[in-house]
Structures are given as structure tokens and as C-alpha cells.
Amino acid sequence: MPRVPPPPPVEVVVAEEQQYLFATTGTALQEQWWASAACQDAEPDVFFPVSAHDQISRRVALSFCGGCAVRDECLRVALEDRSLIGIWGGTDEAQRARLRERQLVAS
């Protein structure tokens, strides 16, 4: 039986996600709504807590989301793109998974 390689460390996955989102064109962050995001000029690291126990980064990220004018748009993008990790639209991956499940049940 072939061996399955272990997954990369969380820090590597987060770094790759940040590179994709913040350094490439054609991602959600280049859409017009992003210009109105409360977190636009924030340090990206706070939106990618390395573990569920990283409550400080989580609280900082959610403080941006709480009053954001484009929170709903941000959440829509995150719900549509299952590959996104971190805090989006005031939610983390687990919360978005639950929201997707509810949407499936409701439809």
C-alpha cells in the first residue's frame, strides 16, 4: 500500500493562503467590494490564527469584522470558496462549514 505523505504544518498552509490572497491577482481581495473592507489595511496574520487556541488573533480579527460594511459580501465569498482558511466575514472554517450544512438542509 502506498504511503500517504503527512500534511504540511499549519504554518506552511497559512503562509501559502496569505501568498495566494495578498500577492496574486484575480482573487476575492481584488474585487471592488474589498476597497470598503474594515480590515483592508490590517496585518493579515491576525486573520489566520494558527490554532483554535489563538484567541488573541481571533478577537482582533473579529473586532474588524464586527463593524465592517462589507461583512456579508466577505462571508459570501468565503462560503462559496471552501478552500479559504482563516477569519472571513466574522467566521472561521468550522463556523462556515456549519453554515453550509444549514444551507443544504434548508434548500
VENWO-V434280 format. One line per field, one symbol per residue. ss: DSSP state (h for helix, s for strand, l for the rest). burial: I if it has 9 or more other C-alpha atoms within 8 Angstrom, else O. Layout:
ss: ???
burial: ???
This chain:
ss: lllllllllhhhhhhhhhhhhhhllllhhhlhhhhhlllllllhhhhlllllllhhhhhhhhhhhhllllhhhhhhhhhhlllllllsllslhhhhhhhhhhhhhhl
burial: OOOOOOOOOOOOIIOOIIIIIOOOOOIOOOIOOIOOIIOOOOOOOIIIIOOOOIOOIIOIIIOIIOOIOIIOIIIIIIIOOOOOIIIIIIIIIOOIOOOIOOOOOOO
